[in-house]
Amino acid sequence: MSAAAFVLQLPVALGGDSGSGNGTAIAAVSIVSIVGGYLLLAGLWYFVFREKAQDKRRDKRAKKR
């Protein structure tokens, strides 16, 4: 089975059923999505909202003036 066919088979129905009849694939996709979201939020905080990152941006703005 190709990777594309596997990915397209996972989220089939609105009721949360998978194409193969068990919900393991849907659960795996959900967990990967949740973990990916948390990693995205952590990266956003680290590179944008962290105090050290804000200080770097302030220093760059001060040097431009």
C-alpha positions as CSV (number, residue, x, y, z in Angstrom):
1,M,0.0,0.0,0.0
2,S,1.4,3.4,-0.9
3,A,1.7,6.2,1.6
4,A,-0.8,8.3,-0.3
5,A,-3.4,5.6,-0.2
6,F,-2.8,5.1,3.5
7,V,-3.2,8.8,4.3
8,L,-6.4,9.1,2.2
9,Q,-7.9,6.0,3.9
10,L,-7.6,7.4,7.4
11,P,-10.2,10.1,7.8
12,V,-13.2,8.8,5.9
13,A,-16.4,9.5,7.8
14,L,-17.8,12.4,9.8
15,G,-18.7,10.0,12.6
16,G,-15.0,9.3,13.4
17,D,-15.1,5.8,11.7
18,S,-12.1,4.8,9.7
19,G,-12.1,3.0,6.4
20,S,-10.9,-0.3,8.0
21,G,-13.5,-0.4,10.7
22,N,-11.4,0.4,13.7
23,G,-10.6,3.8,15.1
24,T,-6.9,3.3,15.7
25,A,-5.8,5.2,12.6
26,I,-8.0,8.1,13.5
27,A,-6.6,8.2,17.0
28,A,-3.1,8.2,15.7
29,V,-3.9,11.1,13.4
30,S,-5.4,13.0,16.3
31,I,-2.4,12.4,18.6
32,V,0.0,13.5,15.8
33,S,-2.1,16.6,15.2
34,I,-2.3,17.5,18.9
35,V,1.5,17.0,19.4
36,G,2.2,19.0,16.3
37,G,0.0,21.9,17.5
38,Y,1.8,22.0,20.9
39,L,5.2,22.0,19.1
40,L,4.0,24.9,16.9
41,L,2.9,26.8,20.0
42,A,6.1,26.1,21.8
43,G,8.1,27.3,18.8
44,L,6.0,30.4,18.5
45,W,6.6,31.2,22.1
46,Y,10.3,30.5,21.9
47,F,11.1,32.5,18.8
48,V,8.5,35.3,19.1
49,F,7.1,35.9,22.6
50,R,10.0,35.0,24.8
51,E,11.6,37.9,26.6
52,K,15.0,37.3,25.1
53,A,13.6,37.2,21.6
54,Q,11.7,40.5,22.3
55,D,15.0,42.1,23.5
56,K,16.8,41.1,20.3
57,R,14.1,42.8,18.3
58,R,14.3,45.9,20.4
59,D,18.1,46.0,19.9
60,K,17.7,45.6,16.1
61,R,15.2,48.5,16.0
62,A,17.5,50.7,18.2
63,K,20.5,50.0,15.9
64,K,18.4,51.0,12.8
65,R,17.7,54.5,14.2
